[in-house]
Amino acid sequence: MTPIAEIRARAARRKGGEEALARLLPPRPSREALEKTTDDRVLAEMTRRIFCSGFAWTVIDTKWPGFEEAFLGFAPGSLLFQPPDFWDHLASDRRIVRNGRKIMAVARNARFVSEVSAREGGFGRFLAGWPATDQIGLLDLLAKQGDRLGGRTGQYFLRFIGVDGFVLSRDVVLCLRDAGLDIAENPTSKRDFRKIQDQFNAWAEETGLSHTHLSRLCALSVGENVAVERLVERWAGDGD
């Protein structure tokens, strides 16, 4: 495998030096902040990532205040007591993107969040206690127990909510393959995910860097060399 130091050096050269590279690295994930994340913010972020999938993120961002109103601030307890008519009316609510399947995913994920929270003392606390060395296990749980949280949607949810982990964007996968990891161009198998997890774990142990930073370094080391200022704007909310 290509040493992570070489990957970082390549990223720095592409972006104009270590100072420019540092501007593009997100804050180190905070376990303490994640523990304090309330269930309504967890469900809100799940919903945001689900609706962003297949849509321009700017469309969802523009409409987001309407989402907050329409879904009662994403309080799982309130949503769980809503009658079927509430959800039927949302399908024609112009405050949100009117996608019936994604709307009903909010209802099902409200129950998912509520059940985990009751068992673990808060969904944020549950996420904070999950080790970064087993992100693939957490992604599998989200895909199986949540609704529409599989694939990259689950990865982006974890990233935006503040979990330390990788996002397998096209550039991150390209970096891993270029470094010598034997995985598919579009990795979906458990075998490939295990290899990816093991590699990030090895790099994290070697460098002391978070999985989030390692993922970002990979993304910056290959692919289209987008200008730093454009990336700062694009990644204001995070994501590789």
NORCOR-V137880 format. One record per residue. RES is the residue in three letters. SS is DSSP state (~ for helix, > for strand, _ for the rest). D_LAST is the distance of its C-alpha to the last C-alpha in Angstrom with 2 decimals. Layout:
BEGIN
res=(RES:RES)
ss=(SS:SS)
d_last=(D_LAST:D_LAST)
END
This chain:
BEGIN
res=(MET:THR:PRO:ILE:ALA:GLU:ILE:ARG:ALA:ARG:ALA:ALA:ARG:ARG:LYS:GLY:GLY:GLU:GLU:ALA:LEU:ALA:ARG:LEU:LEU:PRO:PRO:ARG:PRO:SER:ARG:GLU:ALA:LEU:GLU:LYS:THR:THR:ASP:ASP:ARG:VAL:LEU:ALA:GLU:MET:THR:ARG:ARG:ILE:PHE:CYS:SER:GLY:PHE:ALA:TRP:THR:VAL:ILE:ASP:THR:LYS:TRP:PRO:GLY:PHE:GLU:GLU:ALA:PHE:LEU:GLY:PHE:ALA:PRO:GLY:SER:LEU:LEU:PHE:GLN:PRO:PRO:ASP:PHE:TRP:ASP:HIS:LEU:ALA:SER:ASP:ARG:ARG:ILE:VAL:ARG:ASN:GLY:ARG:LYS:ILE:MET:ALA:VAL:ALA:ARG:ASN:ALA:ARG:PHE:VAL:SER:GLU:VAL:SER:ALA:ARG:GLU:GLY:GLY:PHE:GLY:ARG:PHE:LEU:ALA:GLY:TRP:PRO:ALA:THR:ASP:GLN:ILE:GLY:LEU:LEU:ASP:LEU:LEU:ALA:LYS:GLN:GLY:ASP:ARG:LEU:GLY:GLY:ARG:THR:GLY:GLN:TYR:PHE:LEU:ARG:PHE:ILE:GLY:VAL:ASP:GLY:PHE:VAL:LEU:SER:ARG:ASP:VAL:VAL:LEU:CYS:LEU:ARG:ASP:ALA:GLY:LEU:ASP:ILE:ALA:GLU:ASN:PRO:THR:SER:LYS:ARG:ASP:PHE:ARG:LYS:ILE:GLN:ASP:GLN:PHE:ASN:ALA:TRP:ALA:GLU:GLU:THR:GLY:LEU:SER:HIS:THR:HIS:LEU:SER:ARG:LEU:CYS:ALA:LEU:SER:VAL:GLY:GLU:ASN:VAL:ALA:VAL:GLU:ARG:LEU:VAL:GLU:ARG:TRP:ALA:GLY:ASP:GLY:ASP)
ss=(_:_:_:~:~:~:~:~:~:~:~:~:~:~:~:_:_:~:~:~:~:~:~:_:_:_:_:_:_:_:~:~:~:~:~:_:_:_:~:~:~:~:~:~:~:~:~:~:~:~:~:~:_:_:_:_:~:~:~:~:~:~:~:~:~:~:~:~:~:~:_:~:~:~:_:~:~:~:~:~:_:_:_:~:~:~:~:~:~:~:_:_:_:_:_:_:_:_:_:~:~:~:~:~:~:~:~:~:~:~:~:~:~:~:~:~:~:~:~:~:_:_:~:~:~:~:~:~:_:_:_:~:~:~:~:~:~:~:~:~:~:~:~:~:~:_:_:_:_:_:~:~:~:~:~:~:~:~:~:~:~:_:_:_:_:_:_:_:_:~:~:~:~:~:~:~:~:~:_:_:_:_:_:_:_:_:_:_:_:~:~:~:~:~:~:~:~:~:~:~:~:~:~:~:~:~:~:_:_:_:~:~:~:~:~:~:~:~:~:~:~:_:_:_:_:_:_:~:~:~:~:~:~:~:_:_:_:_:_:_)
d_last=(21.54:20.29:20.36:17.18:19.09:19.23:15.51:15.05:17.98:16.65:13.43:15.93:18.27:15.88:14.95:18.56:19.07:18.18:18.68:16.18:13.60:14.48:13.73:10.02:9.98:10.00:13.43:14.48:14.72:18.32:20.39:23.13:21.16:19.85:23.48:24.63:22.33:24.87:25.04:24.91:21.51:20.27:21.75:20.46:16.79:17.56:19.23:16.63:14.01:16.92:18.05:14.73:14.74:16.70:17.01:15.64:13.81:16.21:19.11:18.30:17.67:21.03:22.82:21.49:24.73:26.63:24.64:25.53:29.15:29.47:28.14:30.27:27.56:26.13:28.81:29.14:32.85:33.64:31.82:33.53:36.91:36.36:38.69:37.74:38.71:35.91:33.29:35.35:35.47:31.70:31.57:33.28:31.80:30.57:28.58:25.84:24.48:27.40:26.10:28.59:26.66:23.71:26.29:28.07:24.92:25.03:28.58:27.85:24.86:27.14:29.50:26.89:25.69:29.33:30.53:27.98:28.52:32.28:32.10:29.71:30.61:27.49:24.26:22.35:24.73:24.20:20.42:21.09:23.61:21.53:20.73:17.26:19.13:19.56:16.34:17.50:20.70:19.15:17.14:20.50:22.29:20.09:20.59:24.31:25.33:23.10:23.09:20.33:17.85:17.42:14.78:11.18:12.76:13.77:10.51:9.01:12.44:12.44:9.30:10.80:14.25:13.70:14.01:13.07:11.15:8.65:6.47:8.12:6.40:9.13:8.22:7.83:11.05:12.56:12.29:13.93:16.53:17.25:17.80:20.40:19.14:21.21:19.02:18.93:16.73:15.83:16.39:18.14:21.10:21.84:22.72:19.37:17.56:20.16:19.57:15.83:16.68:19.53:17.63:15.10:18.26:20.14:17.71:17.57:21.36:21.81:19.86:19.85:16.15:14.20:12.14:9.21:9.95:10.63:7.40:5.86:9.18:9.03:6.23:8.47:11.57:11.95:11.96:12.70:13.24:12.31:14.38:13.36:14.88:13.07:9.62:11.31:12.48:9.49:7.54:10.99:10.32:6.99:3.83:0.00)
END
